[in-house]
Amino acid sequence: MERRYGVQIHHMMALCGGFFGVYAVINRMGVFGSAQTSNLIELVCDFLGRDPMEISLRVLALVFYGAAMVLYVALEKKTSWNLEYTAIAIDLAVAAVMGLIPAEVNPFVALYPVFFATAFQWCTFTGAKGYVSATIFSTNNLKQTVTSFADYLLSGKEEAGREKKLEKALFYGGTLLYFHVGVAAGYGASLLWGTRSIWLCALPLLGTAALIETSRRVPAAETAAAGAGR
């Protein structure tokens, strides 16, 4: 059975991912705190260039990112916690802290909490309706949107599964849209409030928590109603 509001929850977390991403880029000297690709590339360059300080800073960023993944697996295996609420709580805590870190702090050091929070979010919110999708960056979402729309448009009108291709394209396209709505909101907030703009992300995070709670309560209410009707 498809989860109620699953797509909306995923898209809202993509909005938060866009907000965190643009906050890091705009306020922390262009460093993208939601992924490790550029960090690992720069880490290799630092090793070859023999820059011990840069190496240590980037290794620590990798440690924070990996630690969040390890924590997710540990909590999933050893506890009965709702990890969606946990991810949102971590995001809220990190947003609160990030707004207090002065702009002049080394951008990599300042973004250690973001590396941790976004990695945990990535592990927790993995997609909806059977589609695997990241909420913290866009590369695969862009690929899936373009290829799915192309597949839909190039399919014959009577071809089996054509509507499913459109559904897939709309899901990934919606994730891209919400991510970049978050980027736009975060960019505008950064122009107004600088490093403290991250606090505005609390609004969509709390809205997502409300959606999750609603999605949990509605099936329970429906089950109770079905039982009463017997």
Secondary structure, 3 states (H helix, E strand, C coil): CCCCCHHHHHHHHHHHHHHHHHHHHHHCCCCCCCCCHHHHHHHHHHHHHCCHHHHHHHHHHHHHHHHHHHHHHHHHHHCCCCHHHHHHHHHHHHHHHHCCCCCCCCHHHHCHHHHHHHHHHHHHCCEECCEECCCCCCHHHHHHHHHHHHHHHHCCCCCCCHHHHHHHHHHHHHHHHHHHHHHHHHHHHHHHHHHHHHHHHHHHHHHHHHHHHHHHHHHHHHHHHHHHCC
